[in-house]
């Protein structure tokens, strides 16, 4: 079993309350718009980090992290990118990737809106963790943690904090 912390859209800001929310996690996954490589490095010093770059990320981040990641966690096939869309409205490239890779879990960020949706058509769980940083139109900082146990995704918990 793996405990996963999921965040997105930090925009160069790490909230210690969110990092405390992740204290028992085995890995952290970042769905893009990290902000800068220093932010990624600070996160990866605390936990193993899997990340993708987002549209605001510069070359420093893009050299280290890909635009799209596909990997297995336990028996769950994961597909992660920054700009991905939602079930029924996936971004074109991601619609093709979902069809080809057939993930069990599709993660994207970008919208700054936390959503967890089961996609019946593609038989996958879609998660957008919202925005963990302070930049953007969101009023609440959000993040998610969950467990992957074999092929099961379970015990999903949401972190919410009014943005200061």
C-alpha positions in Angstrom: 0.0 0.0 0.0 1.2 3.5 -0.9 0.0 6.8 0.6 0.0 9.5 -2.0 -0.2 13.3 -1.6 -1.5 15.1 -4.6 -1.1 18.8 -5.3 -1.0 21.2 -8.2 -0.6 24.9 -9.1 1.8 25.9 -6.2 3.1 28.8 -8.3 6.4 28.9 -6.3 4.6 28.8 -2.9 4.7 25.9 -0.5 2.2 26.0 2.4 3.6 24.3 5.5 0.0 23.3 6.5 -0.3 21.4 3.2 3.1 19.7 3.8 2.0 18.8 7.3 -1.2 17.2 5.7 1.2 15.1 3.6 3.4 14.0 6.6 2.3 10.4 6.5 2.4 10.1 2.7 5.0 7.9 0.9 5.1 10.0 -2.3 4.0 13.4 -3.5 2.6 13.9 -7.0 2.5 17.4 -8.5 0.2 18.1 -11.5 2.1 21.1 -12.8 2.6 24.9 -12.4 5.2 24.2 -9.8 6.6 27.7 -10.3 10.3 27.2 -10.2 12.9 24.5 -9.7 13.5 25.7 -6.1 9.9 24.9 -5.2 10.2 21.4 -6.7 13.5 20.8 -4.9 12.1 21.9 -1.6 9.2 19.5 -2.0 11.4 16.6 -3.1 13.6 17.1 -0.1 10.6 16.2 2.1 9.2 13.3 0.1 9.7 11.4 -3.2 8.3 13.7 -5.9 6.7 12.7 -9.2 5.7 15.9 -11.2 4.9 17.3 -14.6 5.5 20.8 -15.7 2.7 23.3 -16.3 2.1 26.2 -18.6 3.8 28.8 -16.2 6.8 26.6 -15.6 10.1 27.8 -17.1 12.9 25.8 -18.6 14.4 25.1 -15.2 11.4 22.9 -14.4 10.8 21.6 -17.9 14.3 20.2 -18.1 13.7 18.0 -15.0 10.0 17.2 -15.3 8.1 16.0 -18.4 4.8 17.4 -19.7 3.1 14.0 -19.4 3.9 11.1 -17.0 2.6 7.6 -17.2 3.6 5.2 -14.5 2.3 2.4 -12.3 1.7 2.7 -8.6 1.0 -0.7 -7.1 -1.5 -2.2 -9.7 -2.9 1.3 -10.7 -1.9 2.7 -14.1 -1.5 6.5 -13.7 -1.5 9.2 -16.3 -0.6 12.7 -15.2 -0.4 16.1 -17.0 -1.1 19.7 -16.2 -3.7 20.7 -18.9 -6.0 17.7 -19.3 -9.6 18.7 -19.2 -12.4 16.6 -17.7 -14.4 13.5 -18.6 -16.4 14.3 -21.7 -14.2 17.3 -22.3 -10.6 16.1 -22.4 -7.9 18.1 -24.1 -7.3 16.6 -27.5 -3.8 15.2 -26.8 -4.9 13.8 -23.5 -8.0 12.2 -25.1 -5.6 10.3 -27.4 -3.3 9.4 -24.6 -6.2 8.1 -22.4 -7.3 6.0 -25.4 -3.8 4.6 -25.9 -2.6 4.1 -22.3 -5.9 3.2 -20.7 -5.1 4.5 -17.2 -7.0 3.7 -14.1 -6.3 7.1 -12.7 -6.0 10.4 -14.7 -4.6 13.4 -12.9 -4.5 17.0 -14.2 -4.3 20.5 -12.7 -4.6 23.9 -14.3 -8.2 24.9 -13.5 -7.5 25.7 -9.8 -10.8 23.8 -9.1 -10.7 20.6 -7.1 -12.7 17.8 -8.8 -12.9 14.1 -8.4 -14.9 12.4 -11.1 -15.4 8.8 -12.2 -15.3 8.6 -16.0 -17.6 5.6 -16.9 -16.7 5.8 -20.6 -13.0 5.4 -20.0 -13.3 3.4 -16.8 -10.9 5.7 -14.9 -10.9 8.0 -11.9 -10.1 11.6 -12.8 -8.6 13.8 -10.0 -7.8 17.5 -10.2 -6.4 18.6 -6.8 -7.2 22.3 -7.3 -4.6 24.8 -6.4 -2.2 24.6 -3.4 -0.6 28.0 -4.0 -1.7 31.5 -3.5 -1.6 32.8 -7.1 -4.8 32.7 -9.2 -8.5 33.2 -8.9 -9.2 30.5 -6.3 -10.1 31.6 -2.8 -9.4 28.2 -1.1 -6.1 26.3 -1.3 -6.7 22.6 -1.8 -4.8 19.3 -2.0 -5.7 15.7 -1.8 -4.2 12.6 -0.2 -5.3 9.0 -0.8 -4.1 5.4 -0.7 -3.4 3.0 -3.5 -3.7 -0.6 -2.3 -3.1 -3.0 -5.1 -5.7 -2.0 -7.7 -7.8 0.0 -5.3 -7.8 3.8 -4.8 -9.2 4.5 -1.4 -9.4 6.8 1.7 -9.3 10.0 -0.3 -9.1 13.1 1.9 -9.3 16.8 1.0 -7.2 19.6 2.5 -8.9 23.0 2.3 -7.6 26.4 3.6 -8.9 29.8 3.0 -6.3 31.7 1.1 -4.7 34.6 3.0 
